[in-house]
Amino acid sequence: AAGVIQSPRHLIKEKRETATLKCYPIPRHDTVYWYQQGPGQDPQFLISFYEKMQSDKGSIPDRFSAQQFSDYHSELNMSSLELGDSALYFCASSFTSGRSTDTQYFGPGTRLTVL
Amino acid sequence: AQTVTQSQPEMSVQEAETVTLSCTYDTSENNYYLFWYKQPPSRQMILVIRQEAYKQQNATENRFSVNFQKAAKSFSLKISDSQLGDTAMYFCAFMKRAGNMLTFGGGTRLMVKP
């Protein structure tokens, strides 16, 4: 079965640079989520999109922005990168029906290293 | 706001034996989902099992089963016939039924010994 695709899988950036992470959800999934997992920590919710509209927002820095496109893929844009942004970034997708949101399935993650 | 607590940072079990991982949560919601995700050394987040709060019957997936105690806000994971491939970090997670975000516990690192 098709899974969530994330690209790139690894990314190395310098401080103050920008980065763009991409996520392609499971076919027919209409909701995309972004999570950040620091070293030795549990994943923290950043932001989510349902039908191309932002649906929920967590602890996402103002330096980060995201959007979902017409083909349901999503991009997380990160500017003015800081050392503390080094983390594993997960995208997850699910299908939302009415007021019920189904199980979230995770991609393999993008490992971002800021030097 | 919801909180999820996993009180066992690390556990170990002998291959073929049974182990139980604990999870408690706090919420004022009545309709919600609970999940266990597994994160092996590859760091992939893999769904293990899901429980809907309105269902009294405990969820089961092959060797994995849960003990869901809604009144006590407890959601433990039992792994039977442990295998070496079960070695991983296990996260308990909460999601409101009409919500979006998953709230994770701090994780339990499980080591299965041969």
Interface residues (C-beta under 8 A of the other chain):
Chain A: T31 Y33 Y35 Q37 D42 P43 Q44 F45 S48 Y50 S55 D56 G58 L88 F90 A92 R99 S100 T101 T103 Q104 Y105 F106 P108 G109 R111
Chain B: Y33 F35 Y37 S42 R43 Q44 M45 I46 L47 R50 F91 M95 R97 A98 G99 N100 M101 L102 T103 F104 G105 G106 G107
